[in-house]
Amino acid sequence: MKKITDIAHDFLMEAMNEKSIAVDFTAGQGYDTLFLANHAQKVIAYDIQLEAVTQTKALLEEHHCQNVVLLHKSHERVNEDVECFDIGIFNLGYLPHGNENITTDGDTVIRTLKKALNLLAGKGRIVLVLYPGFEAGKKESEQVEAFCAQLPSKQYDTAKLIMTNRKNCPYMMIIDKH
Ligand SMILES: C[S@@+](CC[C@H](N)C(=O)[O-])C[C@H]1O[C@@H](n2cnc3c(N)ncnc32)[C@H](O)[C@@H]1O
């Protein structure tokens, strides 16, 4: 089976085209940002860690990407930079090979999701990759799932994609806006 992050890219790809405005809410090492940059018109990417911003910037420069606005700030401030977007990803948890204590926070993610859903265009999609394999990640996953479950079905479809024979493996949530 493909890695969950590759499956997340498949789901992003399905809902995006060369005119799409994309948001990477957690730039990290820059792999998701690069993927979006290769397929969307414009990408706005956030990370609170300078180390992550530096890594993402280097990856984008290596690939000659010029359609990304890379921001060293919390995704919670998305409404300062984005009027409307079509596709978004939250790849949660901590920066691989970085400080594992600096991780995404469930409360902040929910507040950001509420703002993001108001900015998401009709037929838009948000994909979340969740990591319940550590304590904070488990709590965050439960919070995100509960939030998705209560979204009104008149406006949104939400889904969960998870391997059923592995404990605490990373998994995905998808939110589609009608
Ligand atoms: C799992 S990594 C992201 C992986 C990344 N998308 C990639 O392709 O390499 C999670 C990132 O979220 C960042 N982060 C944590 N809280 C954040 C926040 N409030 N706003 C933006 N980024 C945040 C962390 O600094 C970390 O780099």
The ligand as an ORCA input file, in Angstrom:
! r2SCAN-3c Opt
* xyz 0 1
  C       4.516     16.837     10.104
  S       5.240     18.422      9.874
  C       4.663     18.865      8.271
  C       5.246     18.052      7.149
  C       5.291     18.776      5.837
  N       4.002     19.144      5.334
  C       6.175     18.149      4.802
  O       5.745     17.909      3.658
  O       7.349     17.889      5.142
  C       4.270     19.499     10.909
  C       4.742     20.947     10.910
  O       3.707     21.760     11.490
  C       4.331     22.888     12.038
  N       3.393     23.606     12.912
  C       3.055     23.352     14.199
  N       2.125     24.245     14.626
  C       1.897     25.100     13.597
  C       1.056     26.243     13.417
  N       0.269     26.679     14.411
  N       1.076     26.884     12.230
  C       1.867     26.441     11.218
  N       2.680     25.359     11.318
  C       2.697     24.687     12.494
  C       5.555     22.317     12.718
  O       6.506     23.314     12.955
  C       6.006     21.237     11.707
  O       7.021     21.714     10.877
*
